[in-house]
């Protein structure tokens, strides 16, 4: 009965997320000014997909494993994000479209900041501390959890009680909950909370590293999924830095950066769901290998393409002029011709460096297939086959079962039928 109630609660929280997103959409459409400031309507679609990913993975884990806190943490993050988006849309609509007409607009602005913290804070600390077993490594790591909780409380208190404009931004409405004259104290408490929260994030990441070093095969695969998602988030952050460095911080670049960051963050709950539910768990090694191959291949071919175009442009087009069209076409054909050879070569390098076990297994099987063509002795072949299986798959036990051919089976039957009746095997009937 308790399990059924928990499952119903999980689906109720998922429904709350859906209802919040459904209420946020019309407010965003009715507030073109605020929507444009946040990057356009498509940013809401990215945000909605991000929140739905958290909530859906969370409810699936909570429904199948109600005792695992990972699913409930994902649901809590989704509820925090969804309600933060709703309160932020309400506040923006009240400030930009109907100023002075709606109640508690400034209060909803403050609440939205706190709710965003509720959505992101546990994901950066508690989720990492408990993943994937739902338990801490040891009691010593409770200090990191307390540090995260105290840090988030102090930061939230700073948001709620700071006097003056909300968030300290010029032109923002005054904080209705701010304490006049206590700005220095509130800012100091918020700074302490930020420091404590940063230390908690660092400790949570350290716990993952320690857990990975101690993990066995299944748990290590689960941690690889989360690590892969974290790398995607890091690549999105690098993309944002490069984008702003080349084209500056404009509306278009900000929208692209926000979309890439939010999309990469949505990969985190997906990886967690795969790891916890163990769906295609062992595909992560191949996924990591393919990602490394195609990232390196893109870099190599991109640099080669740019080098060929610039080199041919300087030789035949002059300095400071555009390269001729035939140079661009030739560089494109050259990159296309180099794609497959470069991919195979980079795949070999990646397997040799990052997936040595797979590389050695492939070499062993290749050598065995070469010897198999000239091997006629069945006993020697059986011994070599067992050795290859032991080297490549490392099973606990290995054995070979030989099945006689059809002709040998018929010969054996004829031999038995030619025996005298006294020599024929007796049939044994068992009750």
HUNOR-V515883 format. One record per pair of residues at least 6 apart in sequence whose ideal C-beta (glycine too) atoms are under 6 Angstrom apart, sorted by the first residue. I is the first residue (numbers start at 1). J is the second residue. Records with the same first field share a line. If there is no record, write none. Layout:
I->J + J
This chain:
3->66
6->66
7->63
10->59 + 62 + 63
13->75 + 79
14->55 + 59
17->55 + 78 + 79 + 82
20->82 + 83 + 86
21->48 + 82
23->86
24->85 + 86 + 89
27->89 + 90 + 93
28->35 + 44 + 89
31->92 + 93 + 96 + 97
33->96
34->92 + 96
35->41
39->255 + 258
43->258
46->259 + 262
50->262 + 266
51->78 + 81 + 82
53->266 + 269
54->74 + 77 + 78 + 269
55->78
57->74 + 269 + 273
58->71 + 74 + 75 + 78
61->70 + 71 + 276
62->71 + 72
68->134
69->130 + 134
70->134 + 276
73->122 + 126 + 127
74->269
77->119 + 122 + 123
80->115 + 118 + 119
81->119
83->115
84->112 + 115 + 116 + 119
87->108 + 111 + 112
88->112
90->108
91->105 + 108 + 109
94->102 + 105
95->105
106->173 + 176
107->176
109->166
110->160 + 166
113->159
114->156 + 159
117->156
121->152
124->201
125->148 + 200 + 201 + 204
128->204 + 208
129->145 + 204 + 207
132->222 + 275 + 276
137->207 + 211
141->207
144->200 + 203
147->196 + 199 + 200
148->200
150->196
151->193 + 196 + 197 + 200
154->189 + 192 + 193
155->190 + 193 + 194
158->186 + 189 + 190
160->177
161->179 + 186
162->178 + 186
163->178 + 179 + 180 + 183
165->172
166->172 + 175
212->223
221->281 + 284
222->275
224->284
225->271 + 274 + 275 + 284
226->271
229->267 + 268 + 271
232->264 + 267
233->264 + 265
236->260 + 261 + 264
239->260
240->257
243->253 + 257
247->253
289->350 + 355
292->350
293->346 + 347 + 350
296->346
297->342 + 343 + 346
301->335
305->331 + 335
308->331
309->323 + 328 + 331
312->323 + 327
313->323 + 327
316->324
317->323 + 324
351->358 + 359
352->359
361->392
364->388 + 391 + 392
368->388
375->381
382->400
386->398
389->398
390->398
